[in-house]
Amino acid sequence: MIRIYGIKNCDTMKKADRLVAWCQAAGWKTLLNTKGPTFRKLPPERREIATQSAAVALMVEFSSVIKRPVVETETGQLLIGFDPALFSSFAK
């Protein structure tokens, strides 16, 4: 089973426990979307993220700063963000 998480109608995206697990598996810097408009519109002091807990708090508050899609297999493998080549190799 593979789960794909996005924003629309996805309660799981807002659960901090899932975010913490993803951060531990992939690193919070990988999961945090710093290139999107929501992050860029934040005041400079809010964009200064130095810890995983600060990143998780920001992602819980603003789910659109989570890089997406997040693909998680039943074995716990993660693929974060869309890259056609990685998606192709990931599904094999």
Backbone as CSV, one residue per row, in Angstrom:
resi,resn,N_x,N_y,N_z,CA_x,CA_y,CA_z,C_x,C_y,C_z
1,MET,0.838,-1.182,0.000,0.000,0.000,0.000,0.880,1.241,0.000
2,ILE,0.535,2.209,-0.836,1.241,3.477,-0.903,0.244,4.576,-0.585
3,ARG,0.637,5.517,0.267,-0.214,6.665,0.583,0.433,7.911,0.028
4,ILE,-0.370,8.746,-0.583,0.106,10.026,-1.089,-0.625,11.110,-0.315
5,TYR,0.120,11.991,0.313,-0.465,13.060,1.103,-0.348,14.373,0.363
6,GLY,-1.392,15.138,0.398,-1.390,16.464,-0.185,-2.023,17.420,0.799
7,ILE,-2.609,18.480,0.315,-3.236,19.448,1.207,-4.743,19.257,1.257
8,LYS,-5.404,19.226,0.121,-6.854,19.204,0.065,-7.420,17.976,0.772
9,ASN,-8.276,18.212,1.740,-8.989,17.160,2.465,-8.073,16.128,3.121
10,CYS,-6.895,16.525,3.529,-5.965,15.575,4.123,-5.672,15.975,5.563
11,ASP,-6.400,15.394,6.501,-6.203,15.707,7.915,-4.835,15.270,8.409
12,THR,-4.289,14.251,7.806,-3.002,13.733,8.252,-1.892,14.756,8.116
13,MET,-1.994,15.649,7.121,-0.938,16.641,6.914,-0.772,17.542,8.128
14,LYS,-1.836,17.705,8.902,-1.785,18.612,10.036,-1.362,17.932,11.328
15,LYS,-1.196,16.645,11.312,-0.836,15.928,12.535,0.666,16.051,12.784
16,ALA,1.004,16.625,13.894,2.416,16.840,14.212,3.170,15.532,14.346
17,ASP,2.519,14.459,14.822,3.245,13.191,14.973,3.713,12.664,13.619
18,ARG,2.894,12.814,12.595,3.297,12.380,11.261,4.434,13.270,10.751
19,LEU,4.319,14.562,10.980,5.371,15.485,10.548,6.692,15.188,11.239
20,VAL,6.639,14.903,12.527,7.866,14.580,13.265,8.505,13.321,12.692
21,ALA,7.688,12.309,12.421,8.221,11.067,11.844,8.858,11.330,10.481
22,TRP,8.182,12.135,9.659,8.739,12.469,8.350,10.035,13.250,8.493
23,CYS,10.066,14.192,9.426,11.287,14.979,9.645,12.434,14.084,10.100
24,GLN,12.132,13.136,10.964,13.174,12.223,11.430,13.680,11.331,10.300
25,ALA,12.785,10.944,9.399,13.178,10.064,8.297,13.900,10.811,7.175
26,ALA,13.430,12.006,6.850,13.964,12.713,5.678,14.688,14.002,6.008
27,GLY,14.522,14.494,7.221,15.109,15.781,7.599,14.113,16.906,7.379
28,TRP,13.994,17.799,8.352,12.994,18.865,8.257,13.291,19.821,7.117
29,LYS,14.556,19.982,6.765,14.897,20.884,5.664,14.416,20.330,4.323
30,THR,14.325,19.030,4.213,13.802,18.409,3.004,12.297,18.598,2.919
31,LEU,11.632,18.527,4.054,10.172,18.579,4.096,9.616,20.003,3.999
32,LEU,10.391,20.987,4.424,9.924,22.375,4.451,10.060,23.019,3.073
33,ASN,8.940,23.496,2.540,8.924,24.142,1.218,9.229,25.632,1.384
34,THR,10.466,25.997,1.177,10.884,27.398,1.337,10.737,28.203,0.050
35,LYS,10.335,27.545,-1.024,10.217,28.242,-2.312,8.794,28.650,-2.648
36,GLY,7.830,28.189,-1.878,6.435,28.491,-2.161,6.027,29.868,-1.673
37,PRO,4.896,30.365,-2.161,4.450,31.711,-1.806,4.104,31.891,-0.328
38,THR,3.590,30.860,0.317,3.245,31.000,1.737,4.489,31.288,2.556
39,PHE,5.543,30.523,2.331,6.784,30.723,3.082,7.401,32.082,2.752
40,ARG,7.430,32.435,1.473,8.047,33.705,1.065,7.303,34.915,1.623
41,LYS,5.998,34.776,1.879,5.214,35.892,2.414,5.332,36.042,3.931
42,LEU,5.947,35.077,4.581,6.120,35.179,6.029,7.118,36.282,6.349
43,PRO,6.949,36.941,7.508,7.943,37.933,7.915,9.318,37.268,8.080
44,PRO,10.381,38.000,7.872,11.732,37.414,7.952,11.987,36.635,9.237
45,GLU,11.497,37.123,10.352,11.750,36.420,11.619,11.040,35.063,11.678
46,ARG,9.932,34.906,10.968,9.231,33.618,10.931,9.929,32.641,9.992
47,ARG,10.683,33.173,9.033,11.399,32.307,8.084,12.717,31.801,8.644
48,GLU,13.133,32.324,9.768,14.377,31.888,10.405,14.099,30.613,11.192
49,ILE,14.192,29.476,10.546,13.917,28.181,11.164,15.257,27.528,11.499
50,ALA,15.456,27.247,12.777,16.737,26.681,13.192,16.616,25.273,13.773
51,THR,15.397,24.853,14.098,15.233,23.551,14.737,14.073,22.781,14.101
52,GLN,14.086,21.496,14.323,12.999,20.653,13.826,11.681,21.044,14.478
53,SER,11.686,21.324,15.771,10.429,21.669,16.441,9.840,22.968,15.882
54,ALA,10.681,23.935,15.543,10.191,25.181,14.935,9.631,24.909,13.542
55,ALA,10.288,24.029,12.803,9.804,23.684,11.461,8.461,22.966,11.539
56,VAL,8.332,22.024,12.466,7.069,21.287,12.626,5.956,22.241,13.031
57,ALA,6.235,23.147,13.956,5.226,24.121,14.388,4.757,24.969,13.208
58,LEU,5.684,25.399,12.366,5.325,26.196,11.196,4.495,25.369,10.207
59,MET,4.871,24.103,10.007,4.135,23.242,9.084,2.738,22.905,9.600
60,VAL,2.592,22.813,10.912,1.264,22.583,11.478,0.401,23.826,11.294
61,GLU,1.000,24.986,11.497,0.261,26.245,11.345,-0.093,26.541,9.889
62,PHE,0.860,26.305,8.999,0.678,26.585,7.571,0.987,25.309,6.783
63,SER,-0.019,24.478,6.543,0.226,23.199,5.873,0.797,23.361,4.465
64,SER,0.604,24.523,3.859,1.136,24.726,2.507,2.649,24.916,2.484
65,VAL,3.313,24.988,3.632,4.773,25.052,3.623,5.394,23.659,3.683
66,ILE,4.548,22.634,3.599,5.048,21.264,3.506,5.263,20.962,2.032
67,LYS,6.465,20.550,1.707,6.754,20.191,0.317,5.883,18.999,-0.053
68,ARG,5.302,19.027,-1.235,4.384,17.979,-1.622,4.570,17.596,-3.079
69,PRO,4.106,16.428,-3.410,3.430,15.480,-2.537,4.419,14.760,-1.634
70,VAL,3.885,14.177,-0.590,4.655,13.277,0.261,4.102,11.887,-0.025
71,VAL,4.958,11.011,-0.490,4.561,9.643,-0.796,5.215,8.749,0.241
72,GLU,4.395,7.916,0.864,4.879,7.033,1.915,4.390,5.615,1.619
73,THR,5.310,4.665,1.596,4.916,3.279,1.373,4.610,2.628,2.712
74,GLU,4.032,1.451,2.654,3.722,0.741,3.898,4.983,0.336,4.651
75,THR,6.129,0.311,3.952,7.395,0.006,4.617,8.067,1.249,5.179
76,GLY,7.440,2.408,4.986,7.972,3.644,5.549,8.878,4.434,4.637
77,GLN,9.065,3.988,3.398,9.878,4.767,2.466,9.155,6.070,2.148
78,LEU,9.924,7.141,2.015,9.351,8.450,1.710,9.936,9.017,0.427
79,LEU,9.080,9.689,-0.308,9.504,10.492,-1.446,8.816,11.829,-1.275
80,ILE,9.596,12.882,-1.181,9.049,14.203,-0.881,9.316,15.127,-2.061
81,GLY,8.244,15.756,-2.548,8.340,16.625,-3.710,8.227,15.801,-4.978
82,PHE,7.955,16.480,-6.070,7.764,15.752,-7.323,8.990,15.837,-8.208
83,ASP,9.503,14.687,-8.559,10.592,14.556,-9.515,10.253,13.335,-10.356
84,PRO,9.927,13.533,-11.646,9.476,12.404,-12.477,10.439,11.212,-12.473
85,ALA,11.735,11.466,-12.528,12.700,10.379,-12.557,12.687,9.597,-11.239
86,LEU,12.639,10.300,-10.122,12.576,9.620,-8.832,11.284,8.849,-8.660
87,PHE,10.165,9.434,-9.087,8.889,8.746,-8.993,8.931,7.454,-9.791
88,SER,9.523,7.515,-10.969,9.612,6.318,-11.813,10.425,5.222,-11.140
89,SER,11.563,5.571,-10.570,12.406,4.572,-9.921,11.821,4.113,-8.591
90,PHE,11.071,4.978,-7.932,10.473,4.674,-6.637,9.388,3.607,-6.775
91,ALA,8.652,3.643,-7.875,7.538,2.722,-8.075,8.000,1.325,-8.479
92,LYS,9.261,1.162,-8.808,9.760,-0.147,-9.278,10.141,-1.032,-8.128
